[in-house]
């Protein structure tokens, strides 16, 4: 996904471009706290635009163990693993097969203990 494709869907303001460029360049999900120092906008502007991106299915989100909301532009469909001990978030690119009759599944979040925490 790139800005040119997105601009066909919604109007790209300066704030929207800044947010989207950050997520396009990222290889992992990000929360507001991860990027707030790199963006020159207040929290309300960030979340107002994120809401629009989610409505347009440009950005997907999920909640972590610490109740923070993480966002990403889905470059390829994948699931996420959240460690219950250290709260580390990992993208899982192996296919996770879950079928529920009559439902469309867009995102799967798996919680457990990561290999580093299992060693402790």
Secondary structure as GFF3:
##gff-version 3
##sequence-region A 1 120
A	DSSP	alpha_helix	3	7	.	.	.	ID=ss1
A	DSSP	alpha_helix	14	25	.	.	.	ID=ss2
A	DSSP	beta_strand	30	31	.	.	.	ID=ss3
A	DSSP	alpha_helix	32	35	.	.	.	ID=ss4
A	DSSP	alpha_helix	43	55	.	.	.	ID=ss5
A	DSSP	beta_strand	60	63	.	.	.	ID=ss6
A	DSSP	beta_strand	69	72	.	.	.	ID=ss7
A	DSSP	beta_strand	79	83	.	.	.	ID=ss8
A	DSSP	beta_strand	89	92	.	.	.	ID=ss9
A	DSSP	beta_strand	109	112	.	.	.	ID=ss10
A	DSSP	alpha_helix	115	119	.	.	.	ID=ss11
###
